Amino acid sequence: MALHVVVGAGAVGVATARLLAVRGDQVRLVSRRGTGPEHPSVERVAADATDSAALARLTHGAVAIYNCAAPPYHRWTSEWPPLAAALLDTAEATGAVLVSAGNLYLYGPVDGPLTEDLPARPAGPKARVRARMWQDALARHEAGRIRTADVRASDHVGAGSQSLLTAAVLPRVLAGRRASVPADLDAPRTWTAVGDVARTIVAVADDERAWGRAWHVPSVAPLSVREVVTRACALADAPPPRLSTMPAPVLWLGGLANPLVRELRETQYQFRKPFVMDSSAATAALGVTPTPIEESLAETVHGLTPARR
């Protein structure tokens, strides 16, 4: 069995570890608390992944290392740089291909669909961190020091997903309460299933032709916030959602007291107009097709059911 190292035991890390284990690989899942799925082929390890020496020891003999880490949203600028550096050093020391689960922040505001060939034009500190991570990784790849790829997704839905939708909107509407959303409720946007992120990063790690570039995770056709929330309520047999658009000044004021809310200011451009990701390249090259939205929303609703009690 080939050894694969997954860093991060959040939704994507867990989905990736399960996928690899089910297909017969040996998985070492590294996180601060040593959590993760129970499976005979998954070894859960508690470790500080910013310690490059320790991470290199854990990755010795591995064919791939998957960056599925998810530092707290409001601490990206302080926690991502040392973690990203340790992952690059580990990939260089061990020869394991490094595939990162990324996002769309580094593109900045764009008119039209987002494609992998767009230049990085980060619009804030969190976006600059993500852009620098990829620039540093690509520079080492092009110098022949590592082998790497970046796999980017839009807002997550599905089992264990964490996003504005799943953390703040759906828990309220599924409980019959009104949700005020800092977004254009009817603007089309792309939603990406957590399981599809896992399938794409594994497919990229397996195919050396996919290294040295970015890929967008195959995702379903765009749907508005209102459409997605309405479908989720129907799946949960909950009342039709009561939604309203939160004015930008209200979001700004809320951020004065709440650091997590404050961080949403940087990405408002993603929510106030259409935000659509083109993922056709990965489907054509890797054969990954998106999970139907009803399936990923059903997983989302199932995970949020305790919040309705």
C-alpha positions as CSV (number, residue, x, y, z in Angstrom):
1,M,0.0,0.0,0.0
2,A,1.2,3.5,-0.9
3,L,1.5,6.0,2.0
4,H,-0.3,9.3,1.7
5,V,-0.1,12.1,4.2
6,V,-3.0,14.4,4.8
7,V,-2.5,17.6,6.8
8,G,-5.7,18.9,8.4
9,A,-8.7,17.0,9.8
10,G,-11.4,19.4,8.7
11,A,-14.1,18.5,6.2
12,V,-11.7,18.2,3.2
13,G,-9.0,16.4,5.1
14,V,-11.4,13.9,6.4
15,A,-13.0,13.3,3.0
16,T,-9.6,12.9,1.4
17,A,-8.4,10.5,4.1
18,R,-11.5,8.3,3.7
19,L,-11.3,8.3,-0.1
20,L,-7.7,7.2,0.0
21,A,-8.3,4.5,2.7
22,V,-11.4,3.1,0.9
23,R,-9.4,2.6,-2.3
24,G,-6.7,0.7,-0.4
25,D,-4.0,3.2,0.4
26,Q,-2.3,3.8,3.8
27,V,-3.2,7.2,5.2
28,R,-1.4,9.3,7.9
29,L,-3.8,12.1,8.9
30,V,-1.9,14.9,10.7
31,S,-3.7,17.5,12.8
32,R,-3.1,19.4,16.0
33,R,-5.5,17.2,18.0
34,G,-5.0,13.9,16.2
35,T,-8.7,13.7,15.1
36,G,-10.2,12.1,12.1
37,P,-12.2,9.1,10.8
38,E,-11.9,5.7,12.3
39,H,-10.6,3.3,9.6
40,P,-8.0,0.6,9.8
41,S,-6.0,2.2,7.0
42,V,-6.0,5.7,8.6
43,E,-3.4,6.6,11.2
44,R,-4.4,9.7,13.1
45,V,-1.4,11.7,14.4
46,A,-1.3,14.7,16.7
47,A,1.5,17.0,15.6
48,D,2.3,20.6,14.8
49,A,2.6,20.8,11.1
50,T,4.5,24.0,11.2
51,D,7.5,22.0,12.6
52,S,9.1,21.1,9.2
53,A,11.4,18.5,10.8
54,A,8.6,16.7,12.5
55,L,6.4,16.8,9.4
56,A,9.2,15.5,7.2
57,R,9.6,12.5,9.5
58,L,5.9,11.8,9.3
59,T,6.0,12.1,5.5
60,H,9.1,9.9,5.0
61,G,8.3,7.3,2.3
62,A,5.0,9.0,1.3
63,V,4.1,9.4,-2.4
64,A,2.0,12.5,-1.7
65,I,1.2,15.1,0.9
66,Y,-2.2,16.9,0.8
67,N,-2.5,20.4,2.3
68,C,-6.0,20.3,3.7
69,A,-5.3,22.5,6.7
70,A,-7.7,25.2,7.7
71,P,-6.4,27.8,10.2
72,P,-9.0,30.0,11.9
73,Y,-10.3,32.5,9.4
74,H,-9.3,35.5,11.3
75,R,-5.7,34.2,11.8
76,W,-4.8,33.4,8.2
77,T,-2.2,36.1,8.0
78,S,-0.3,34.8,11.0
79,E,-0.8,31.1,10.8
80,W,-0.7,30.3,7.1
81,P,2.9,31.5,6.3
82,P,4.8,29.2,8.7
83,L,2.5,26.2,7.8
84,A,2.9,26.8,4.1
85,A,6.7,27.0,4.5
86,A,6.8,23.8,6.4
87,L,4.8,22.0,3.8
88,L,7.1,23.2,1.0
89,D,10.2,22.2,3.0
90,T,8.7,18.8,3.7
91,A,7.9,18.2,0.0
92,E,11.4,19.1,-0.9
93,A,13.0,16.9,1.8
94,T,10.9,13.9,1.1
95,G,10.1,14.0,-2.6
96,A,6.4,13.6,-2.0
97,V,4.2,15.5,-4.4
98,L,2.4,18.4,-2.6
99,V,-1.2,19.1,-3.6
100,S,-3.0,21.9,-1.8
101,A,-6.7,22.5,-1.4
102,G,-7.0,26.2,-2.2
103,N,-9.7,28.7,-2.9
104,L,-10.5,31.6,-5.3
105,Y,-9.4,34.5,-3.2
106,L,-6.1,35.2,-5.0
107,Y,-8.0,36.3,-8.2
108,G,-9.6,39.3,-6.6
109,P,-12.7,41.0,-8.2
110,V,-13.3,39.7,-11.7
111,D,-15.9,40.4,-14.3
112,G,-17.0,37.1,-15.9
113,P,-16.3,33.5,-15.0
114,L,-13.1,32.6,-13.1
115,T,-10.7,30.4,-15.0
116,E,-7.3,28.9,-13.9
117,D,-5.3,31.1,-16.3
118,L,-6.4,34.4,-14.7
119,P,-3.6,36.4,-13.0
120,A,-3.4,36.8,-9.3
121,R,-4.8,40.1,-8.2
122,P,-5.5,39.7,-4.5
123,A,-7.7,42.4,-3.0
124,G,-6.9,42.0,0.7
125,P,-4.5,40.5,3.3
126,K,-6.0,37.0,3.3
127,A,-6.0,36.9,-0.5
128,R,-2.4,38.1,-0.6
129,V,-1.4,35.2,1.7
130,R,-3.1,32.6,-0.5
131,A,-1.5,34.2,-3.6
132,R,2.0,34.1,-2.0
133,M,1.5,30.5,-1.0
134,W,1.0,29.5,-4.6
135,Q,3.7,31.7,-6.0
136,D,6.2,30.2,-3.6
137,A,5.1,26.7,-4.4
138,L,5.2,27.2,-8.1
139,A,8.6,28.8,-7.9
140,R,10.0,25.7,-6.3
141,H,8.3,23.5,-8.8
142,E,9.7,25.4,-11.7
143,A,13.1,25.2,-10.2
144,G,12.8,21.4,-10.0
145,R,12.9,21.4,-6.2
146,I,9.4,20.0,-5.6
147,R,6.4,18.7,-7.5
148,T,3.1,20.5,-6.7
149,A,-0.3,21.7,-7.8
150,D,-3.1,23.9,-6.4
151,V,-6.7,22.7,-6.4
152,R,-9.2,25.6,-5.9
153,A,-12.8,25.4,-4.9
154,S,-15.7,27.9,-4.4
155,D,-17.9,27.9,-1.3
156,H,-18.1,24.4,0.2
157,V,-21.3,22.4,0.6
158,G,-21.6,18.8,1.8
159,A,-20.6,16.8,4.9
160,G,-18.7,18.9,7.4
161,S,-18.6,22.0,5.2
162,Q,-17.8,25.4,6.8
163,S,-18.9,28.5,5.0
164,L,-21.1,31.5,5.4
165,L,-24.0,29.4,4.1
166,T,-23.5,26.5,6.4
167,A,-22.3,28.3,9.5
168,A,-24.6,31.3,9.6
169,V,-27.5,31.1,7.2
170,L,-28.8,27.5,7.1
171,P,-28.8,26.9,10.9
172,R,-31.1,29.9,11.2
173,V,-33.5,29.2,8.4
174,L,-33.8,25.5,9.2
175,A,-34.8,26.5,12.7
176,G,-37.6,28.7,11.2
177,R,-35.8,32.0,11.9
178,R,-35.0,34.9,9.5
179,A,-31.5,35.2,8.2
180,S,-29.9,38.4,7.2
181,V,-27.2,37.6,4.6
182,P,-24.4,40.0,3.5
183,A,-25.0,39.1,-0.2
184,D,-27.1,39.7,-3.3
185,L,-29.5,36.8,-2.7
186,D,-30.3,36.3,-6.4
187,A,-26.8,36.6,-7.9
188,P,-25.6,33.3,-9.4
189,R,-22.6,31.8,-7.6
190,T,-20.7,28.5,-7.7
191,W,-20.9,25.9,-4.9
192,T,-18.4,23.1,-4.5
193,A,-19.0,19.8,-2.8
194,V,-16.5,18.8,-0.2
195,G,-16.3,15.3,-1.6
196,D,-15.5,16.7,-5.0
197,V,-12.5,18.6,-3.6
198,A,-11.2,15.3,-2.2
199,R,-11.7,13.5,-5.5
200,T,-9.9,16.2,-7.4
201,I,-6.9,16.6,-5.2
202,V,-6.4,12.8,-5.2
203,A,-6.8,12.7,-9.0
204,V,-4.2,15.5,-9.4
205,A,-1.7,13.8,-7.0
206,D,-2.1,10.6,-9.1
207,D,-1.4,12.2,-12.4
208,E,2.0,13.8,-13.0
209,R,0.6,15.6,-16.1
210,A,-1.5,17.6,-13.7
211,W,1.4,19.0,-11.6
212,G,2.8,22.5,-11.9
213,R,-0.5,24.3,-12.4
214,A,-3.8,25.2,-10.7
215,W,-7.1,23.3,-11.2
216,H,-10.7,24.3,-10.3
217,V,-12.7,21.6,-8.6
218,P,-15.6,20.4,-10.9
219,S,-18.7,22.1,-9.5
220,V,-22.4,22.2,-10.4
221,A,-24.0,25.0,-12.4
222,P,-24.3,28.3,-10.5
223,L,-27.2,28.8,-8.1
224,S,-28.1,31.9,-6.1
225,V,-28.1,32.0,-2.3
226,R,-31.9,32.1,-2.4
227,E,-32.1,29.0,-4.6
228,V,-29.6,27.0,-2.5
229,V,-31.3,27.8,0.8
230,T,-34.8,27.1,-0.6
231,R,-33.6,23.7,-1.8
232,A,-32.0,22.9,1.5
233,C,-35.2,23.8,3.4
234,A,-37.2,21.6,1.1
235,L,-34.8,18.7,1.7
236,A,-35.1,19.3,5.5
237,D,-38.9,19.5,5.3
238,A,-38.5,23.0,6.9
239,P,-40.6,26.1,6.2
240,P,-39.7,28.2,3.2
241,P,-36.7,30.4,4.1
242,R,-37.1,34.0,5.3
243,L,-34.1,35.9,3.9
244,S,-33.0,39.5,3.7
245,T,-30.0,41.2,2.4
246,M,-27.7,42.7,5.0
247,P,-26.6,46.2,4.0
248,A,-22.8,46.7,3.8
249,P,-22.8,49.3,6.6
250,V,-24.4,46.9,9.0
251,L,-21.8,44.3,8.2
252,W,-19.1,46.9,8.8
253,L,-20.5,47.8,12.2
254,G,-20.8,44.2,13.2
255,G,-17.2,43.7,12.5
256,L,-16.2,46.2,15.1
257,A,-17.0,43.7,17.8
258,N,-16.7,40.4,16.1
259,P,-13.3,39.5,14.4
260,L,-14.9,36.8,12.3
261,V,-17.5,39.2,10.9
262,R,-14.8,41.7,10.3
263,E,-12.9,39.3,8.0
264,L,-16.0,39.1,5.8
265,R,-15.5,42.7,4.7
266,E,-12.5,41.6,2.5
267,T,-14.6,39.2,0.4
268,Q,-17.7,41.2,-0.1
269,Y,-17.0,41.5,-3.8
270,Q,-17.6,37.8,-4.0
271,F,-21.2,38.1,-2.6
272,R,-22.6,41.3,-4.0
273,K,-22.5,40.3,-7.7
274,P,-22.3,37.0,-9.7
275,F,-19.3,34.8,-8.6
276,V,-18.9,32.0,-11.0
277,M,-16.1,29.5,-11.4
278,D,-15.3,27.7,-14.6
279,S,-14.3,24.1,-13.7
280,S,-14.5,22.5,-17.2
281,A,-10.7,22.0,-17.5
282,A,-10.6,19.5,-14.6
283,T,-13.5,17.5,-15.8
284,A,-12.0,17.2,-19.3
285,A,-8.5,16.4,-18.1
286,L,-9.1,14.4,-14.9
287,G,-12.6,12.9,-15.5
288,V,-14.0,14.3,-12.3
289,T,-17.7,15.2,-12.5
290,P,-19.5,17.2,-9.9
291,T,-21.8,15.7,-7.3
292,P,-25.5,16.7,-7.8
293,I,-26.4,19.7,-5.6
294,E,-29.3,17.8,-4.0
295,E,-26.9,15.1,-2.8
296,S,-24.4,17.6,-1.3
297,L,-27.2,19.7,0.2
298,A,-28.7,16.6,1.8
299,E,-25.3,15.9,3.4
300,T,-25.2,19.5,4.6
301,V,-28.7,19.4,6.1
302,H,-28.0,16.1,7.8
303,G,-24.9,17.6,9.5
304,L,-26.9,20.6,10.7
305,T,-29.9,18.6,12.0
306,P,-28.7,18.8,15.7
307,A,-28.7,22.6,15.4
308,R,-32.5,22.6,14.8
309,R,-33.2,20.8,18.1
